[in-house]
Amino acid sequence: MKFARIGLIVNPSAGGGEGLSIARQAIRALASQHVLVGAGEMGADALSAIAPRIDIFDWRAYAGKARTAFLSECFAKENVDAIVVVGGDGTLADVALALRGKQSVPLFGIGAGSANVGPLITCQAKNVQQLVDAKFTVRSVDGLIAGVNDVPLGLGFNDVVIGLTVLATQNGRMIDVDAVEKMQGRNVAREPESIGADDARVIKKSARGETLVAQGRQVVTIIVGLPDERFYGKAIAGGVLLSGLTGDPAGCLVCDHLLVRTQMDADWFRRSEPVTSYYVGLNETEKILTSGLREGAVLCADGNPLAILRPTDRAYVMVQRALAHSIRIEASV
């Protein structure tokens, strides 16, 4: 599989600020003849005299995630063979969201972010040179759609979690950080806390009606995940794996203990027993709805904060098969 004509999107802060250097190595390794790229720090600065043909797109009317979405849509309209994304799971999810419902352009993910565990990652930044002689294949990837008050806000290809904290890497170490601060680009350490409140409700909505999953102070942790080998949270949300037995593409686990945290040793677990959880499967015709959560709880997809919730907000999570298409390196025989 060759990539004669590709789009390139670079997260400028990826790889500790080395995103452009990583992009340059990737484009050289792929030897593409035509590269479509965003101006300046979004990729063009990496491509001096690399590709025989370069088309530069001006994104200056946009900022933040909007510029990523703009470039993704531009490249899709130009019928590129693939979109190469230098960044982490969050940047790749932003591109996949922009392409949802549009052309099925495969994504070539170069893992250079703080989290690079999702199925859209083709290779890690440190292994870019392996692309020179590699053979590739395209596979479809199931994913989660998360939003608030019927407005989709982001995609998750590992899990969707609602909490006050998220996991982040700081100085090479995984820590719990404040989810609201994370939305502003700051990693501020914070201890995980319950999102439950007296009016909290988690329900599953289906054609059969609504099923109450958990309510009130039972709602300490909420995880919706995909039951396969990639699901980072599977070790702490074992119930989600029941979906693998039933054929559901996803599952939701609500627990009365704080499970999404970096520190969970045997002593902590023993002091916390018994741990009670509530589980439901999730298919494409169903939806998880939450409301009445603690003020300031944050909806997060793949560890990326999407929205700060008010008790009156209704957050939702859905699952969709073949939500995106990912380029994978074929294993050598």
KAVEN-V436097 format. One record per residue. N is the residue number from 1. PHI is phi in radians with two decimals (999 if undefined). OMEGA is omega in degrees with one decimal (NA if undefined). D_LAST is the distance of its C-alpha to the last C-alpha in Angstrom with 1 decimal. Layout:
n:N phi:PHI omega:OMEGA d_last:D_LAST
n:N phi:PHI omega:OMEGA d_last:D_LAST
This chain:
n:1 phi:999 omega:-178.5 d_last:17.1
n:2 phi:-1.92 omega:179.9 d_last:19.9
n:3 phi:-2.13 omega:-177.6 d_last:22.7
n:4 phi:-1.23 omega:-174.2 d_last:25.8
n:5 phi:-2.37 omega:-174.6 d_last:28.2
n:6 phi:-2.25 omega:169.5 d_last:27.8
n:7 phi:-1.78 omega:-179.4 d_last:30.2
n:8 phi:-2.23 omega:175.4 d_last:30.2
n:9 phi:-2.20 omega:-178.5 d_last:31.8
n:10 phi:-2.06 omega:168.1 d_last:32.3
n:11 phi:-1.39 omega:-172.4 d_last:33.9
n:12 phi:-1.02 omega:-177.6 d_last:36.2
n:13 phi:-1.59 omega:-177.6 d_last:36.4
n:14 phi:-1.17 omega:176.9 d_last:32.7
n:15 phi:1.11 omega:-179.6 d_last:31.2
n:16 phi:1.12 omega:-179.5 d_last:34.7
n:17 phi:1.57 omega:-178.4 d_last:36.0
n:18 phi:-1.75 omega:-175.8 d_last:33.1
n:19 phi:-0.98 omega:-178.5 d_last:31.8
n:20 phi:-1.18 omega:178.1 d_last:32.9
n:21 phi:-1.12 omega:178.4 d_last:31.3
n:22 phi:-1.13 omega:178.9 d_last:27.9
n:23 phi:-1.07 omega:180.0 d_last:28.4
n:24 phi:-1.05 omega:178.7 d_last:29.2
n:25 phi:-1.11 omega:-178.0 d_last:26.0
n:26 phi:-1.15 omega:-178.7 d_last:23.9
n:27 phi:-1.16 omega:175.7 d_last:25.8
n:28 phi:-1.08 omega:-177.7 d_last:25.4
n:29 phi:-1.15 omega:-178.8 d_last:21.7
n:30 phi:-1.40 omega:177.0 d_last:21.5
n:31 phi:0.94 omega:179.4 d_last:24.1
n:32 phi:-1.26 omega:-177.6 d_last:25.8
n:33 phi:-1.52 omega:-175.6 d_last:28.9
n:34 phi:-2.52 omega:-178.1 d_last:31.0
n:35 phi:-2.14 omega:172.7 d_last:31.3
n:36 phi:-1.74 omega:-169.1 d_last:33.7
n:37 phi:-2.62 omega:173.9 d_last:34.7
n:38 phi:-1.33 omega:-178.1 d_last:37.4
n:39 phi:-1.12 omega:171.0 d_last:40.3
n:40 phi:0.95 omega:-172.7 d_last:40.5
n:41 phi:-1.18 omega:178.0 d_last:38.8
n:42 phi:-1.42 omega:173.4 d_last:36.7
n:43 phi:2.58 omega:-174.5 d_last:34.6
n:44 phi:-1.05 omega:-178.6 d_last:36.8
n:45 phi:-1.12 omega:-178.0 d_last:37.7
n:46 phi:-1.60 omega:-164.2 d_last:34.2
n:47 phi:-1.95 omega:179.5 d_last:33.9
n:48 phi:-1.01 omega:174.0 d_last:36.5
n:49 phi:1.05 omega:178.4 d_last:35.6
n:50 phi:-1.71 omega:-178.4 d_last:31.8
n:51 phi:-1.65 omega:177.0 d_last:31.4
n:52 phi:-1.03 omega:-180.0 d_last:33.5
n:53 phi:-2.38 omega:179.3 d_last:34.9
n:54 phi:-2.29 omega:173.0 d_last:35.6
n:55 phi:-1.93 omega:-175.0 d_last:37.6
n:56 phi:-1.84 omega:-179.0 d_last:39.2
n:57 phi:-1.90 omega:-177.4 d_last:40.3
n:58 phi:-1.53 omega:-178.2 d_last:43.3
n:59 phi:-1.83 omega:-168.6 d_last:42.9
n:60 phi:-1.13 omega:175.8 d_last:46.1
n:61 phi:-1.39 omega:-176.3 d_last:47.9
n:62 phi:-2.18 omega:179.0 d_last:45.4
n:63 phi:-2.51 omega:175.7 d_last:44.6
n:64 phi:1.01 omega:-178.3 d_last:42.0
n:65 phi:-1.13 omega:-178.2 d_last:39.7
n:66 phi:-1.12 omega:179.6 d_last:41.7
n:67 phi:-1.25 omega:175.3 d_last:40.5
n:68 phi:-1.11 omega:179.2 d_last:36.8
n:69 phi:-1.10 omega:-179.8 d_last:37.7
n:70 phi:-1.03 omega:-179.0 d_last:39.7
n:71 phi:-1.14 omega:179.4 d_last:36.9
n:72 phi:-1.03 omega:-179.3 d_last:34.3
n:73 phi:-1.18 omega:177.7 d_last:36.7
n:74 phi:-1.07 omega:-177.0 d_last:37.5
n:75 phi:-1.17 omega:178.6 d_last:34.0
n:76 phi:-1.09 omega:179.2 d_last:33.3
n:77 phi:-1.14 omega:-179.5 d_last:36.4
n:78 phi:-1.52 omega:175.4 d_last:35.2
n:79 phi:1.00 omega:176.6 d_last:32.1
n:80 phi:-1.22 omega:178.2 d_last:29.6
n:81 phi:-1.25 omega:-179.7 d_last:25.9
n:82 phi:-2.90 omega:171.7 d_last:25.2
n:83 phi:-1.98 omega:177.4 d_last:27.2
n:84 phi:-1.51 omega:-177.8 d_last:25.9
n:85 phi:-2.10 omega:176.0 d_last:27.5
n:86 phi:-1.73 omega:-176.5 d_last:28.0
n:87 phi:2.98 omega:179.9 d_last:29.2
n:88 phi:-1.90 omega:-178.6 d_last:28.7
n:89 phi:-1.01 omega:-177.7 d_last:28.5
n:90 phi:-1.14 omega:179.5 d_last:32.1
n:91 phi:-1.12 omega:179.0 d_last:31.9
n:92 phi:-1.12 omega:178.2 d_last:28.9
n:93 phi:-1.14 omega:177.2 d_last:31.0
n:94 phi:-1.10 omega:178.4 d_last:34.0
n:95 phi:-1.15 omega:179.9 d_last:32.1
n:96 phi:-1.07 omega:178.2 d_last:30.8
n:97 phi:-1.14 omega:-179.9 d_last:34.4
n:98 phi:-1.12 omega:-177.3 d_last:35.8
n:99 phi:-1.62 omega:-177.2 d_last:33.5
n:100 phi:-1.02 omega:179.3 d_last:34.2
n:101 phi:1.39 omega:179.3 d_last:35.7
n:102 phi:-1.93 omega:-178.9 d_last:35.1
n:103 phi:-1.08 omega:-178.8 d_last:32.5
n:104 phi:-1.48 omega:179.6 d_last:28.9
n:105 phi:-1.46 omega:178.5 d_last:27.6
n:106 phi:-1.23 omega:-178.5 d_last:24.1
n:107 phi:-1.81 omega:179.0 d_last:24.2
n:108 phi:-1.98 omega:-173.1 d_last:22.2
n:109 phi:-1.60 omega:173.6 d_last:23.1
n:110 phi:-1.79 omega:-173.5 d_last:23.3
n:111 phi:-1.22 omega:-179.8 d_last:24.3
n:112 phi:-2.38 omega:-179.0 d_last:27.5
n:113 phi:-1.78 omega:178.8 d_last:29.9
n:114 phi:-1.34 omega:175.9 d_last:31.4
n:115 phi:-2.32 omega:-177.1 d_last:29.0
n:116 phi:-2.36 omega:-174.9 d_last:25.4
n:117 phi:-2.03 omega:-174.2 d_last:24.0
n:118 phi:-1.39 omega:-176.6 d_last:24.1
n:119 phi:-1.33 omega:177.6 d_last:21.5
n:120 phi:-1.55 omega:176.9 d_last:22.7
n:121 phi:-1.41 omega:177.3 d_last:21.3
n:122 phi:-1.44 omega:175.9 d_last:18.4
n:123 phi:-2.72 omega:176.8 d_last:18.4
n:124 phi:-1.40 omega:-176.7 d_last:21.0
n:125 phi:-0.98 omega:-177.4 d_last:23.5
n:126 phi:-1.20 omega:-177.1 d_last:22.7
n:127 phi:-1.91 omega:-174.9 d_last:19.2
n:128 phi:-1.00 omega:-177.7 d_last:20.3
n:129 phi:-1.11 omega:178.5 d_last:19.4
n:130 phi:-1.21 omega:-178.5 d_last:15.7
n:131 phi:-1.30 omega:-174.1 d_last:16.5
n:132 phi:-1.01 omega:-176.2 d_last:17.4
n:133 phi:-1.95 omega:-174.9 d_last:14.2
n:134 phi:-1.34 omega:171.4 d_last:12.3
n:135 phi:-1.93 omega:-171.0 d_last:11.7
n:136 phi:-2.21 omega:173.3 d_last:13.6
n:137 phi:-2.45 omega:179.1 d_last:14.6
n:138 phi:-1.95 omega:175.9 d_last:18.0
n:139 phi:-2.31 omega:176.7 d_last:18.8
n:140 phi:-1.42 omega:-175.2 d_last:22.3
n:141 phi:-2.26 omega:174.5 d_last:23.6
n:142 phi:-1.28 omega:179.9 d_last:26.6
n:143 phi:-2.72 omega:-178.9 d_last:29.3
n:144 phi:-1.94 omega:176.3 d_last:32.8
n:145 phi:-1.96 omega:-177.7 d_last:35.9
n:146 phi:-2.10 omega:179.5 d_last:38.7
n:147 phi:-2.83 omega:-178.3 d_last:42.2
n:148 phi:-2.36 omega:176.8 d_last:45.9
n:149 phi:0.91 omega:175.8 d_last:48.8
n:150 phi:1.24 omega:177.9 d_last:46.7
n:151 phi:-1.90 omega:178.5 d_last:45.4
n:152 phi:-1.18 omega:-175.8 d_last:41.5
n:153 phi:-2.07 omega:-177.2 d_last:40.8
n:154 phi:-2.99 omega:179.0 d_last:37.1
n:155 phi:-2.04 omega:175.1 d_last:33.7
n:156 phi:-2.28 omega:179.3 d_last:31.6
n:157 phi:-2.00 omega:170.5 d_last:27.9
n:158 phi:-2.06 omega:-178.7 d_last:28.2
n:159 phi:-2.82 omega:170.9 d_last:31.8
n:160 phi:-2.12 omega:-176.3 d_last:35.4
n:161 phi:-2.27 omega:170.5 d_last:37.9
n:162 phi:-1.97 omega:-177.6 d_last:41.7
n:163 phi:-2.90 omega:176.2 d_last:43.2
n:164 phi:-1.65 omega:-179.1 d_last:45.4
n:165 phi:-2.30 omega:171.6 d_last:42.6
n:166 phi:-2.32 omega:177.2 d_last:38.9
n:167 phi:-1.54 omega:178.9 d_last:36.4
n:168 phi:-2.55 omega:177.7 d_last:36.1
n:169 phi:-1.76 omega:178.9 d_last:34.9
n:170 phi:-2.35 omega:-177.9 d_last:37.7
n:171 phi:0.95 omega:177.5 d_last:37.5
n:172 phi:1.34 omega:-177.9 d_last:34.0
n:173 phi:-2.15 omega:179.1 d_last:35.4
n:174 phi:-1.39 omega:179.5 d_last:35.1
n:175 phi:-2.36 omega:172.5 d_last:38.6
n:176 phi:-1.55 omega:-179.6 d_last:40.5
n:177 phi:-2.23 omega:179.5 d_last:42.3
n:178 phi:-1.12 omega:-175.7 d_last:44.9
n:179 phi:-1.17 omega:179.3 d_last:43.4
n:180 phi:-1.17 omega:177.4 d_last:46.4
n:181 phi:-1.11 omega:179.8 d_last:46.2
n:182 phi:-1.08 omega:178.1 d_last:42.5
n:183 phi:-1.09 omega:178.4 d_last:43.4
n:184 phi:-1.68 omega:177.5 d_last:45.5
n:185 phi:1.46 omega:-178.5 d_last:42.7
n:186 phi:-2.00 omega:174.5 d_last:44.1
n:187 phi:-1.69 omega:-179.4 d_last:42.5
n:188 phi:-2.01 omega:-176.7 d_last:45.5
n:189 phi:-1.02 omega:178.0 d_last:44.9
n:190 phi:-2.70 omega:176.1 d_last:46.3
n:191 phi:-1.35 omega:177.0 d_last:46.3
n:192 phi:-1.05 omega:178.5 d_last:44.9
n:193 phi:-2.40 omega:179.9 d_last:47.6
n:194 phi:-1.19 omega:173.9 d_last:48.1
n:195 phi:-1.77 omega:-177.1 d_last:48.3
n:196 phi:-1.26 omega:175.4 d_last:50.4
n:197 phi:-2.68 omega:-175.9 d_last:54.0
n:198 phi:-0.99 omega:-176.9 d_last:56.6
n:199 phi:-1.67 omega:-176.7 d_last:55.8
n:200 phi:-1.12 omega:177.5 d_last:52.0
n:201 phi:-2.50 omega:171.8 d_last:50.3
n:202 phi:-2.16 omega:-179.2 d_last:46.8
n:203 phi:-2.27 omega:170.9 d_last:46.6
n:204 phi:-1.91 omega:-179.7 d_last:44.1
n:205 phi:-1.79 omega:179.4 d_last:45.4
n:206 phi:-2.49 omega:178.9 d_last:44.4
n:207 phi:-1.12 omega:179.7 d_last:46.1
n:208 phi:-1.44 omega:-177.5 d_last:47.8
n:209 phi:2.14 omega:-178.3 d_last:49.4
n:210 phi:-1.96 omega:177.4 d_last:48.9
n:211 phi:-1.94 omega:176.8 d_last:47.7
n:212 phi:-1.29 omega:179.3 d_last:48.8
n:213 phi:-1.55 omega:179.5 d_last:45.9
n:214 phi:-2.85 omega:-178.6 d_last:47.9
n:215 phi:-2.67 omega:175.1 d_last:51.0
n:216 phi:1.03 omega:-175.9 d_last:53.2
n:217 phi:-1.35 omega:171.7 d_last:52.4
n:218 phi:-1.17 omega:-172.3 d_last:49.5
n:219 phi:-1.56 omega:177.4 d_last:47.5
n:220 phi:-1.79 omega:179.5 d_last:46.3
n:221 phi:-2.28 omega:173.8 d_last:42.6
n:222 phi:-2.22 omega:177.1 d_last:40.9
n:223 phi:-2.32 omega:168.7 d_last:37.2
n:224 phi:-2.01 omega:-174.1 d_last:35.4
n:225 phi:-2.43 omega:179.1 d_last:31.7
n:226 phi:-1.82 omega:-170.8 d_last:28.5
n:227 phi:-1.48 omega:174.8 d_last:27.2
n:228 phi:-2.50 omega:-171.9 d_last:23.5
n:229 phi:-1.17 omega:-177.4 d_last:21.4
n:230 phi:-1.49 omega:-168.4 d_last:22.6
n:231 phi:-1.09 omega:-175.6 d_last:26.3
n:232 phi:-1.01 omega:-175.9 d_last:27.7
n:233 phi:-1.46 omega:-172.7 d_last:30.9
n:234 phi:-1.12 omega:-179.5 d_last:29.5
n:235 phi:-1.17 omega:-178.6 d_last:30.6
n:236 phi:-1.85 omega:-178.9 d_last:34.1
n:237 phi:-2.24 omega:-174.1 d_last:34.3
n:238 phi:-0.94 omega:-179.1 d_last:33.0
n:239 phi:-1.05 omega:-179.8 d_last:35.1
n:240 phi:-1.07 omega:-178.6 d_last:32.9
n:241 phi:-1.20 omega:175.2 d_last:30.1
n:242 phi:-1.04 omega:178.5 d_last:32.4
n:243 phi:-1.08 omega:177.4 d_last:31.5
n:244 phi:-1.11 omega:178.9 d_last:28.1
n:245 phi:-1.41 omega:-176.0 d_last:30.1
n:246 phi:-1.57 omega:-178.5 d_last:32.5
n:247 phi:1.55 omega:176.1 d_last:30.1
n:248 phi:-1.22 omega:-179.5 d_last:31.8
n:249 phi:-1.29 omega:-178.7 d_last:29.7
n:250 phi:-2.70 omega:177.2 d_last:31.7
n:251 phi:-2.67 omega:-179.5 d_last:34.4
n:252 phi:-2.12 omega:177.3 d_last:37.4
n:253 phi:-2.12 omega:172.7 d_last:38.5
n:254 phi:-1.98 omega:-175.7 d_last:42.0
n:255 phi:-2.28 omega:179.2 d_last:43.0
n:256 phi:-1.60 omega:175.9 d_last:46.3
n:257 phi:-2.29 omega:179.1 d_last:44.8
n:258 phi:-1.42 omega:-176.9 d_last:43.2
n:259 phi:-1.77 omega:-178.9 d_last:39.5
n:260 phi:-1.55 omega:-177.1 d_last:38.1
n:261 phi:-2.78 omega:-177.6 d_last:38.8
n:262 phi:-1.42 omega:-176.7 d_last:37.2
n:263 phi:-1.83 omega:179.4 d_last:39.4
n:264 phi:-2.61 omega:-178.9 d_last:39.2
n:265 phi:-1.52 omega:-175.7 d_last:39.5
n:266 phi:-1.08 omega:-179.5 d_last:40.6
n:267 phi:-1.12 omega:178.1 d_last:44.2
n:268 phi:-1.06 omega:-177.7 d_last:44.3
n:269 phi:-1.12 omega:-179.3 d_last:42.7
n:270 phi:-1.08 omega:179.2 d_last:45.2
n:271 phi:-1.19 omega:-175.6 d_last:48.1
n:272 phi:-1.57 omega:-176.7 d_last:46.8
n:273 phi:-1.09 omega:-1.7 d_last:46.5
n:274 phi:-1.43 omega:177.1 d_last:46.9
n:275 phi:-1.77 omega:-178.5 d_last:44.4
n:276 phi:-1.90 omega:179.4 d_last:45.0
n:277 phi:-2.26 omega:-177.0 d_last:42.6
n:278 phi:-2.27 omega:-169.6 d_last:42.9
n:279 phi:-2.28 omega:169.7 d_last:40.0
n:280 phi:-2.44 omega:172.9 d_last:39.5
n:281 phi:-1.37 omega:-177.3 d_last:36.6
n:282 phi:-2.48 omega:174.3 d_last:36.2
n:283 phi:-2.04 omega:-171.2 d_last:35.3
n:284 phi:-1.22 omega:179.3 d_last:35.7
n:285 phi:-1.69 omega:-173.5 d_last:39.4
n:286 phi:-2.06 omega:-176.6 d_last:40.4
n:287 phi:-2.59 omega:171.9 d_last:41.3
n:288 phi:-1.63 omega:-179.9 d_last:41.9
n:289 phi:-2.12 omega:176.7 d_last:45.3
n:290 phi:-2.24 omega:177.6 d_last:46.8
n:291 phi:-2.73 omega:176.7 d_last:50.3
n:292 phi:1.20 omega:-178.4 d_last:53.0
n:293 phi:-1.32 omega:179.4 d_last:50.7
n:294 phi:-0.99 omega:177.8 d_last:52.1
n:295 phi:-0.96 omega:177.1 d_last:53.2
n:296 phi:1.63 omega:173.6 d_last:50.6
n:297 phi:-1.08 omega:-173.5 d_last:47.5
n:298 phi:-2.14 omega:175.0 d_last:44.6
n:299 phi:-1.44 omega:-175.5 d_last:42.0
n:300 phi:-2.26 omega:175.5 d_last:38.5
n:301 phi:-2.09 omega:-177.3 d_last:35.1
n:302 phi:0.90 omega:177.9 d_last:32.1
n:303 phi:1.38 omega:-179.3 d_last:34.7
n:304 phi:-1.85 omega:-179.6 d_last:36.4
n:305 phi:-1.09 omega:-178.7 d_last:40.1
n:306 phi:-1.88 omega:-175.0 d_last:41.2
n:307 phi:-2.80 omega:172.5 d_last:44.8
n:308 phi:-1.52 omega:-173.0 d_last:47.6
n:309 phi:-1.65 omega:168.9 d_last:49.0
n:310 phi:-1.72 omega:179.6 d_last:52.7
n:311 phi:-0.98 omega:-179.0 d_last:53.9
n:312 phi:-1.46 omega:-179.7 d_last:54.8
n:313 phi:-1.29 omega:175.6 d_last:51.3
n:314 phi:-2.08 omega:177.8 d_last:49.1
n:315 phi:-1.47 omega:179.8 d_last:45.4
n:316 phi:-2.42 omega:174.6 d_last:42.8
n:317 phi:-2.40 omega:175.8 d_last:39.1
n:318 phi:-2.22 omega:176.3 d_last:37.3
n:319 phi:-2.06 omega:177.7 d_last:33.8
n:320 phi:-2.42 omega:175.1 d_last:32.2
n:321 phi:-1.29 omega:179.0 d_last:29.0
n:322 phi:0.88 omega:-179.5 d_last:26.9
n:323 phi:-1.24 omega:178.4 d_last:29.1
n:324 phi:-2.58 omega:177.7 d_last:26.8
n:325 phi:-2.18 omega:-173.6 d_last:23.6
n:326 phi:-2.08 omega:175.8 d_last:21.0
n:327 phi:-1.57 omega:-178.9 d_last:18.4
n:328 phi:-2.06 omega:174.2 d_last:15.0
n:329 phi:-1.46 omega:179.2 d_last:12.2
n:330 phi:-1.20 omega:177.2 d_last:9.0
n:331 phi:-1.22 omega:178.1 d_last:6.4
n:332 phi:-1.29 omega:-178.0 d_last:3.8
n:333 phi:-1.46 omega:NA d_last:0.0
